[in-house]
C-alpha cells in the first residue's frame, strides 16, 4: 500500500482501541518516535537521525497537523469530517495560509544526479541550515503535494464506529480504512437491525 507523508501526519490522531482518541504527538518522545518511523518518507529532505526533538518542534508539527486536517475535512465534504477534532478545526483560509507559510520557510532547488550507469534521480538542495525548519517545511510540502495531486479525489473519512482516520480509497467500493473497521461497521449495522426488529420498528438500510 502506498504511503503519503501528509496522510501519516494526520493519522497521528487515531482511535486508541478503547473507545477514545490517541495522539501520537502528545509528548516529545512520542513525536521523536513518529519522526523516526517516517525516515523513509523524509529521506532526501532531512537527516532524521541527527534531529533532536523538543517541545517547540512538537508544537509546530501539531499546528501544521491541525491545518492539514482542516483541509482534509474540506476535501471530504459533503461527507462529515473525522469526529476527533471536527469541533476545533481552523477556518479554511487560516489553514491554507498556515500551510503555505510553513512550506515557504525553506528555500529549495531541485538537483539532478545521474551516474554513468544509473538512472537520473532528483533531490532538493536546501538553503536552510536549521533542521527544525526543514522538517516542518518538508511536512508542509508533502501536504501541498497531496492536496494538489490526484489522490485527493479518493480521500475519505472512515465512517466506522469510533474510527477517526482519514484514508485514500484503494478500490471503488471501499467504505472503511481497514478490514477491522468494516467488521465493526457491519456488526453495528446488524445490531441496529436486530434492535429495530425487537422494538417493532423498521430496520434502516
Secondary structure, DSSP 4 states (H G I P E B T S, - for coil): ----HHHHHHTTEEE-SSSSEEETTSSHHHHHHHHHHTHHHHTTT--GGG----HHHHHHHHHHHHHHHHHHHHHHTTS---TTSGGGPPPHHHHHHHHHHHHHTS-EEEEEE--SSS--EEEEEES---HHHHHHHHHHHHHHHHHTSGGGGGEEE--STT---EEE-SSTT--SSSHHHHHHHHHHHHHHHHHHHHHTSPPP-
